[in-house]
Amino acid sequence: MIYLDNAATSFPKPESVYQALDLFGRENLANPGRAGHKMALAAERALDDVPHQLKQFFHGHPPDRFVFTLNGTDALNMAFKGVLNEGDHVITTDLEHNSVSRPLRAMELSGRITLSRLRADRGGTIDPEDVRKALTPRTRLIALTHASNVLGTVQPIGEIGKLARERNVLFLVDAAQTAGVIPIDVQALNIDLLAFPGHKSLLGPTGTGALYVGLRATVRAWREGGTGGDSSNETQPREFPYFLEGGTPNVLGVAGLGAGIKFVEDKGLDAIHRHETDLVGHLWKRLDRMPTFEVFGHRDAARRVGTLSFRWDGLPATELGGILDQAFDIAIRPGLHCAPYIHRSIGTFPEGTVRVSPGPFSTTEDMDRLADALAEIAG
Ligand SMILES: Cc1ncc(COP(=O)(O)O)c(C=O)c1O
């Protein structure tokens, strides 16, 4: 199988991640922090070490502000439901994944918040000036994806973060498509809340993710329960990360995530980004020779990640995806990619597009095999 669906979750994982999962699962898989025995302490160590890695990786301050979650969606819900209050105004965009759009839309429909959804331009980028114009005295939060999971376009979060800070508005970045590919410095970029999965470009296993809660953000606890220590307290301990981490954490997944982050650091973000954008650049050139395929987004590698969407008038995206899977053993993701608003904007709703997302282990040959398959189908 040629796996080109890394925007959904990365595969394969580096060998070091499989080894870390195996070793940790066999030797240290106790309940962290719940007992004083050696295995529990080893498990606790993984939960202590990985936040330090994350702190370095994202320049977050301090490490206990990284709260482990089940995935990106969990982190985003934790942020929205923990931060927003009755009457708040939120600015978001039509590039967002449903894990941003749905919780915000539900809050809007229930009358708790008001919402402005900004439109990306034809190339798939939000104009910071539009954000400035949408600000009101009631704006509490700007919630924005760092890169579109449909078009791969990277958003100007530096300018928007600066604007948010000037106006004393909280800034949330959904880094699902960039964490592990593009450097993110939460302090320099004025990010108050950073939500990211561990199972995509950070190369950890599924069931991992985190929310970084900056010191300016006040969050309500949303999942209260056991934290291991401080059991006599009648309510959730206020101390981070326990305040937001009730229940037995996915310490096995966190150990795998630690190995994934280490792999990314060793390889270097620039090299990974260049590799993946070169691959989609190569595919795009091959698609140029097949004019019946329409490719979306802009070409500039510096303003995109390695995710490419296209459609073909000859067949709906889901059928094309089915043929690629069944006849050519190539895994891509057809459809709306949980991001219906941007598909409406680019005119591909409701069929969607075919999305191709190579990873660090994909090759030029994989791209050629896909392009050959498309040429054969179109022929
Ligand atoms: C931009 C974006 N945000 C959020 C998510 C949700 O992440 P998860 O699947 O880990 O819940 C995804 C997943 O594809 C995504 O692409």
The ligand as an SDF file (V2000), in Angstrom:
LIG
                    3D

 16 16  0  0  0  0  0  0  0  0999 V2000
   -6.9540   21.2330   10.8020 C   0  0  0  0  0  0  0  0  0  0  0  0
   -7.3910   20.1320   11.7340 C   0  0  0  0  0  0  0  0  0  0  0  0
   -7.8230   20.4590   12.9520 N   0  0  0  0  0  0  0  0  0  0  0  0
   -8.2040   19.5170   13.8410 C   0  0  0  0  0  0  0  0  0  0  0  0
   -8.1840   18.1890   13.5160 C   0  0  0  0  0  0  0  0  0  0  0  0
   -8.6510   17.1850   14.5120 C   0  0  0  0  0  0  0  0  0  0  0  0
   -7.6080   16.3900   14.9620 O   0  0  0  0  0  0  0  0  0  0  0  0
   -7.9180   14.9350   15.5550 P   0  0  0  0  0  0  0  0  0  0  0  0
   -8.2750   14.0640   14.4030 O   0  0  0  0  0  0  0  0  0  0  0  0
   -6.6350   14.5390   16.2070 O   0  0  0  0  0  0  0  0  0  0  0  0
   -9.0320   15.0610   16.5180 O   0  0  0  0  0  0  0  0  0  0  0  0
   -7.7470   17.7930   12.2400 C   0  0  0  0  0  0  0  0  0  0  0  0
   -7.7380   16.3820   11.8420 C   0  0  0  0  0  0  0  0  0  0  0  0
   -7.6300   16.0230   10.7050 O   0  0  0  0  0  0  0  0  0  0  0  0
   -7.3370   18.7970   11.3230 C   0  0  0  0  0  0  0  0  0  0  0  0
   -6.9060   18.4920   10.1010 O   0  0  0  0  0  0  0  0  0  0  0  0
  1  2  1  0
  2  3  1  0
  2 15  2  0
  3  4  2  0
  4  5  1  0
  5  6  1  0
  5 12  2  0
  6  7  1  0
  7  8  1  0
  8  9  2  0
  8 10  1  0
  8 11  1  0
 12 13  1  0
 12 15  1  0
 13 14  2  0
 15 16  1  0
M  END
$$$$
